[in-house]
C-alpha cells in the first residue's frame, strides 16, 4: 500500500484494537489496562504474516469497516467516540454476512491473545542453542557451494526427521531442508504468544476455507509439529489399518508388521504415562465419563520425566535431529523449496534462502516430508498432480469452556492427558490448553464471561469434542501466491456428529461438577444444567460452529490402488523414480486418534524398506 493508504489502514487497525481492548479489559487487573498500543502493534505484525492471498482482502475489509462508519454514525470508525464504535462493532459482530462476523472475530482474537499475554512479556527465557557446538557444525548457516547430494529430505517434522536420521545412520549422504528456524524447546514457553510468532506457520493464522471454516495450525521450524503439539501418543487403531488394506490396497501394515516400528519409536521418544497424578482438569473429565460408564483413559505422551516429576517433551529437536547430525547428516534451515524438477535422472530443487537468495540444489533421490498441506502444495507447484492434494482429511474439533466451583487449573498444567474413547471412532473428548489467553479465545462467543478470565481462570478449563468425520478437502497452489489454498467440506453427518459429541461432552462435564458451560458455537447460550443441553441443535449450524484442528493428513494417500492413491504402499510417488512422500500425507483416512504415532511408525517402516533392511 502507498503511504497515505497505509497510514489510514494503521489508524483503522489501531482504533479497532483500542476499542476491543476497552471492551475486554477487566478493571480489577492492572495488566489489562490501557494504553493499547501493543495490541495494535501485535495485530499489524500478525496481519503482515497472514496467508498471503488473504492479506489484500483483509486490508480491504478493514478499510471498508472504517468507511462503514460514515453510513452508520456519520464519520469514519477511527474518528468516532467510544460509544459509537461499540455500536458499530456489535452491528458487524451480529451481522448475517459471514465476512463481517469473521473480521470482528479476527480482531478480537488477536487483541485477546495480546491482552492476556502481557503479564509474561518480561519473563521470556533466553534462546538457547538447539544442539551442542560439535553437532551444530553440521547445521549449514548458508547454502554451500557444493550443492550436490545423494538424498535430499524436505521438511523436518516427525516424518522428515526420522527419514533423514535413518538415512544418515545408514551412511548415506543426506541433506535435511527446513523452511523454518532451528530453535530449541527452551526458546519460548509452550502454548504462548511467543511460540505462535516463533514456530507456527503464518503466526498460527491458517484456515481451511469452506461453509464451515476450520482453523488449523502447522509448525514452521526444525522439528515441525512435534515442537508445538501436546505430545499425546496413540498407535494406529487396528480397524483403521484394516480399512486402509481393504480400500486402498496398502501392503505391509498388518499389526505384527508395524509393531516393531511402533516400539522402536516409542523407545526413542520415551512414550510414557505421568509419574504422578494427572492435572485436576484432566481428572474432572475422567471422573464425569466414569460416572456415566464411558471408557476413559490416560493417554501416554512422548515425555522424559526427571526424578522430581518434571517432564520434557521429546520432540524431533530432542531426538532424531541430533541423531541425524551426530551421524554426519546435514541440516539446512531457513530454506524454502519452491519447486522440484527431474533433469537427466537427477532432481533439481529450486529454493530460496534469506541470505543467499535463490539457490538450486541437486539430489539423486528426494523425500518430500513437509506435512499434509505443504507436501501436496510443493508437488503441485512442480507439476506433479495425480491424486495429489485431492483427499485432505482432518479431525474437526469443537470446544467448550467449563467453569467449576473449585480450582482445576494452574500455571504449569500444560495439556491434560485423559481422553474419552467410548464413542470412537465417531468422536472422542479431551482437555485442551487452558492458559488465560487461550481461555479468553475460547470464550469469544461469551464476552461477559471472557472478562472474568483474569480473576477466575483457575476455576476454568477448555475441553474439546473431536470427530473422525467423513468430509474431505483439497490443497491447491495459487498462481502468483506463495501460500496454498486449503478447502474443506463438512458433510451433514459431520455436523450431526459434532453436535452429538458436544452434547455428550457437556453431559460428562456436568456429571463431574461443572457449574456453567460455554460452548464455542456462535449465538449459543451458556449452559447451567443438563436441561439446557436441549438447546443444542441436532446438527451444528453451517457457519456458526467455530471449528479447529491440529490433525491433518491423507492429502497424498499411499496404497496399490492407483485410481485413488498418490504413492505406492511405501511412499514412492506413482509415475516417478526416486521421489518419495514420507509424512502425514500418506495416511489414507483420518485415524481418529492423535496421528504422530502413525506418522513415525510408517516413516520408519518405509525407510527400512528403502534401505533394504
Secondary structure by P-SEA (a helix, b strand, c coil): ccaaaaaaaaaaaaaaaaaaaaaccccccccccccaaaaaaaaaaaaaaccccaaaaaaaaaaaaaaccccccccccccccaaaaaaaaaaaaacccaaaaaaaaaaaaaaaaaaaacccccccccccccccccccccccccccccccccbbbccccaaaaaaaaaaaaaccbbbbbbccccccccccccccaaaaaccccccccccccccbbbbbbbbccccccccccccccccccaaaaaaaaacccccccccccaaaaaaaaaaaaccccccccccaaaaaaaaaaaaabbbbbbcccccccccccbbbbbcccccaaaaaaaabbbbbcccccccccccccbbbbbbccccccbbbbbbcbbbbcccccaaaaaaaaaccccccccbbbbbbbbbbbbbcccccccccccccccccccccccbbbbbccccaaaaaaaacccaaaaaacccccccbbbbbccccccccbbbbbbccccbbbbbbbbcaaaaaaaaaaaaaaaaaaaaacccbbbcccccbbbbcccccccccccccccccccccccccccccccccccccccccccccccccccbbbbcccccccccccccaaaaaaaaaaaaaaaacc
